Amino acid sequence: MIHCRICSTPFDPETLPDDPDVQAGIVLAQERFDDVGLICGICLASRGRLAMMYDPECRR
């Protein structure tokens, strides 16, 4: 178990949900923030959802 870098909640990085929001958050964690494996599923989903709604680079 690791503690999320954003919210400090303990989570297992191997058991993240397979939701589109989480997947978008994982892509951002890999390509933009370099914190893959350090962010919980809830925070990844929030990051992914916000990027899909407001980031012009994600809306291509």
Sequence and secondary structure as in RCSB ss.txt:
>XXXX:A:sequence
MIHCRICSTPFDPETLPDDPDVQAGIVLAQERFDDVGLICGICLASRGRLAMMYDPECRR
>XXXX:A:secstr
 EE TTT  EE GGG    HHHHHHHHHIIIII  TTSS HHHHHHHHHHHHHH TTTT 
